[in-house]
Amino acid sequence: MSLTVHDFWAADQPAAAAMLAFLGRHNTRARTITFRRGALPPYPTLLHGLRHHRTTAEAWHPWMLRILNIPEAIRLRGWPTDLTTAVPIETENETGGKDRWMLQIKAGAAETIPTNAEPQVTFTRRQLAVWYAGGYRSTTSARMAGVHALSEDTLAALVRSTAQFEPWLPDHF
């Protein structure tokens, strides 16, 4: 028997551990538990409760992702703990205009603040969503999708920041 987890919500770490303990009980009939991409919040210790079972995570892209509140989405997403960078980016806003942000990533957290700095990377709203969801696996794939960047190193850091660390996307449309 297999179990696929599409959505996984918990109020806090102890509640999540209790839910995983329920999924991984010794008398469960589910030998394979699959978490859909984005079903887990960014806590690596969550899978320790399933140590007696074969756990897999499969890639899956929601057919539509639109980021409505960029600063809050960036704040809530998981980020690599070993990356420290600050990149001025430009994105399209909902009225077709442009917004400039300073994206700062440090110690597993990130924030965006409005800036007047010249952008080093420019995203359309669609490109921003693909980057946010970890869809660009290389600078080549980002450039082929039309992402404009002044520096290959800066674009590589941005791609690295999302390519290896899955976001927690509880809302799929």
Secondary structure, DSSP 8 states (H G I E B T S, - for coil): -EEEES----SSHHHHHHHHHHHT-TT-S-SEEEEETT-S-S-GGGGGGGTTSEEEEE----S----S-HHHHHHHS---TT--EEEEEEEE-TTS-EEEEEEEEETTEEEEEE--S--SEEE-HHHHHHHHTT---SHHHHHHTT-EES-HHHHHHHHHHHHSS--------
